[in-house]
Amino acid sequence: MFFRIWLPVIVTSIVGIVLVTALYVPHDPFGKLNGDFSEYFNIIAAFAFILGAGNLFKIHLDKIYRKTKGWLFSVVTVAGFLITLVAGLLKLGNTGGWEGDVVQPGSWFAIAYDSMFTPLQATMFSILAFFVASASYRAFRAKNTEATLLLAAALIILLGRTFVGYWMTAWMPDSLEFLTIPALSNWIMSVVNQAGQRAILIGIGLGVISTSLKVILGIERSYLGGE
């Protein structure tokens, strides 16, 4: 019971208290411990990448073995992962050899990233634009006051980012320039949107603080597994 529950809780509490203290007391030994713990986190993250790669292989190789629906996509995923991994670890095509940068132009890794990953990413986001437009049409139907305000703000921002918004209000005099669609679009983004973002960030910060205190005090133990 001690090694399975209480020891991880004690270690987590000590580490959390030290890191919080280091933010307010940057002198040794807390300043040095903060840097050491950062290195330890990087080591743990490296092992997490290994576990993630093993989990990827486990899931997709099982699909390939069982030939479930979409198993050919699993073949492409595993092949792409292996090719990229080998090209990056061995630095194939790198003129600087082992001491060169892994993303050096002309290396196999850079070619795979620039010629395959980047175009695929751009294609994915291009396709997502149609889903976003469809979701916006369903979400912005003016069923109540809040939805009407959301619809109006969305239309102003969309028009303000194109030549259509400028063309629609180009006739307005300079004294009323602040009422043009581009000006209203910039005002919504820089004032209303920023206020909403800051409120969300404050809420997230309070949530992080409360969760961190629960972890440090041993109240939250979900990271140990189980319920």
WOVENJO-V234577 format. One record per residue. N is the residue number from 1. RES is the residue in three letters. PSI is psi in degrees with one decimal (none if undefined). OMEGA is omega as a letter, one per 30 degrees, with the letter a starting at -180 (* if undefined). Layout:
BEGIN
n=[N;N]
res=[RES;RES]
psi=[PSI;PSI]
omega=[OMEGA;OMEGA]
END
This chain:
BEGIN
n=[1;2;3;4;5;6;7;8;9;10;11;12;13;14;15;16;17;18;19;20;21;22;23;24;25;26;27;28;29;30;31;32;33;34;35;36;37;38;39;40;41;42;43;44;45;46;47;48;49;50;51;52;53;54;55;56;57;58;59;60;61;62;63;64;65;66;67;68;69;70;71;72;73;74;75;76;77;78;79;80;81;82;83;84;85;86;87;88;89;90;91;92;93;94;95;96;97;98;99;100;101;102;103;104;105;106;107;108;109;110;111;112;113;114;115;116;117;118;119;120;121;122;123;124;125;126;127;128;129;130;131;132;133;134;135;136;137;138;139;140;141;142;143;144;145;146;147;148;149;150;151;152;153;154;155;156;157;158;159;160;161;162;163;164;165;166;167;168;169;170;171;172;173;174;175;176;177;178;179;180;181;182;183;184;185;186;187;188;189;190;191;192;193;194;195;196;197;198;199;200;201;202;203;204;205;206;207;208;209;210;211;212;213;214;215;216;217;218;219;220;221;222;223;224;225;226;227]
res=[MET;PHE;PHE;ARG;ILE;TRP;LEU;PRO;VAL;ILE;VAL;THR;SER;ILE;VAL;GLY;ILE;VAL;LEU;VAL;THR;ALA;LEU;TYR;VAL;PRO;HIS;ASP;PRO;PHE;GLY;LYS;LEU;ASN;GLY;ASP;PHE;SER;GLU;TYR;PHE;ASN;ILE;ILE;ALA;ALA;PHE;ALA;PHE;ILE;LEU;GLY;ALA;GLY;ASN;LEU;PHE;LYS;ILE;HIS;LEU;ASP;LYS;ILE;TYR;ARG;LYS;THR;LYS;GLY;TRP;LEU;PHE;SER;VAL;VAL;THR;VAL;ALA;GLY;PHE;LEU;ILE;THR;LEU;VAL;ALA;GLY;LEU;LEU;LYS;LEU;GLY;ASN;THR;GLY;GLY;TRP;GLU;GLY;ASP;VAL;VAL;GLN;PRO;GLY;SER;TRP;PHE;ALA;ILE;ALA;TYR;ASP;SER;MET;PHE;THR;PRO;LEU;GLN;ALA;THR;MET;PHE;SER;ILE;LEU;ALA;PHE;PHE;VAL;ALA;SER;ALA;SER;TYR;ARG;ALA;PHE;ARG;ALA;LYS;ASN;THR;GLU;ALA;THR;LEU;LEU;LEU;ALA;ALA;ALA;LEU;ILE;ILE;LEU;LEU;GLY;ARG;THR;PHE;VAL;GLY;TYR;TRP;MET;THR;ALA;TRP;MET;PRO;ASP;SER;LEU;GLU;PHE;LEU;THR;ILE;PRO;ALA;LEU;SER;ASN;TRP;ILE;MET;SER;VAL;VAL;ASN;GLN;ALA;GLY;GLN;ARG;ALA;ILE;LEU;ILE;GLY;ILE;GLY;LEU;GLY;VAL;ILE;SER;THR;SER;LEU;LYS;VAL;ILE;LEU;GLY;ILE;GLU;ARG;SER;TYR;LEU;GLY;GLY;GLU]
psi=[-41.2;-48.7;-24.0;-31.4;-58.3;-37.3;-47.9;-36.1;-42.5;-45.6;-44.4;-42.2;-44.4;-46.1;-43.4;-43.2;-41.0;-44.2;-39.4;-41.7;-36.1;-26.0;-28.6;-21.4;84.5;8.3;161.5;144.1;-4.3;-39.0;-41.5;-40.2;-34.7;-43.6;-38.8;-43.3;-33.9;-39.6;-39.6;-38.9;-38.5;-37.9;-44.3;-38.8;-36.1;-42.8;-33.6;-37.1;-39.4;-43.7;-38.8;-41.2;-40.9;-39.5;-37.8;-45.6;-43.4;-46.1;-47.9;-35.1;-33.5;-39.9;-41.1;-41.8;-41.4;-12.7;48.2;176.2;128.0;20.4;-23.9;-33.3;-33.6;-36.5;-45.2;-40.5;-48.2;-43.2;-44.8;-38.8;-45.9;-43.4;-45.3;-40.2;-46.6;-43.1;-35.6;-41.6;-42.5;-6.9;50.9;137.9;8.3;121.3;-21.8;-0.1;-149.2;-25.7;-6.6;167.8;137.7;-26.2;24.8;133.7;133.8;-16.7;158.8;-38.7;-44.9;-39.1;-43.2;-39.1;-47.4;-34.1;-19.4;-56.9;-46.5;-47.0;-38.7;-39.5;-43.4;-39.2;-43.2;-45.5;-31.4;-40.1;-38.0;-25.7;-36.8;-37.6;-37.9;-41.7;-40.8;-43.9;-37.7;-38.9;-40.3;-34.9;-28.9;14.2;127.3;80.7;-25.7;-174.6;-43.7;-43.4;-35.1;-43.8;-41.4;-42.1;-43.8;-44.6;-40.7;-42.0;-42.3;-43.2;-42.7;-44.7;-35.5;-18.3;1.9;170.9;-19.2;-42.3;-40.7;-41.5;-37.2;-29.0;18.9;-20.2;-13.1;142.6;165.8;-29.5;-22.6;24.9;-28.9;-10.9;-0.6;156.5;-44.0;-39.3;-42.2;-37.9;-45.6;-37.1;-41.9;-42.7;-38.0;-22.0;-64.5;-47.8;-41.5;-39.4;-43.2;-42.0;-41.2;-37.8;-42.1;-43.5;-37.9;-43.1;-41.5;-42.1;-44.1;-38.3;-40.1;-41.8;-47.1;-41.7;-40.2;-41.3;-38.9;-37.5;-45.0;-39.7;-1.9;11.0;-42.6;117.3;23.7;-24.1;-10.8;-7.9;160.2;-169.8;none]
omega=[a;a;a;a;a;l;l;l;l;l;l;l;a;a;l;l;l;a;l;l;a;l;a;l;a;a;l;g;a;l;l;l;l;l;l;l;l;l;l;l;l;l;l;l;l;l;l;l;l;l;l;l;l;l;l;l;a;a;a;l;l;l;l;a;a;a;l;a;a;a;l;l;l;l;l;a;a;a;l;l;a;a;l;a;a;l;a;a;a;a;a;l;a;a;l;a;a;a;a;l;a;a;l;l;a;l;a;a;l;l;l;a;a;a;a;a;a;l;l;l;l;l;a;a;l;l;a;a;l;l;l;l;l;l;l;l;a;a;a;l;a;l;a;a;a;l;l;l;l;l;a;l;l;l;l;a;a;l;a;l;a;l;a;l;l;a;a;a;l;a;a;a;a;a;l;a;a;l;l;a;l;l;l;l;l;l;l;a;a;a;a;a;l;l;l;l;a;l;l;l;l;l;l;l;l;l;l;l;a;l;l;l;l;l;a;a;l;l;l;a;a;l;l;a;a;a;*]
END
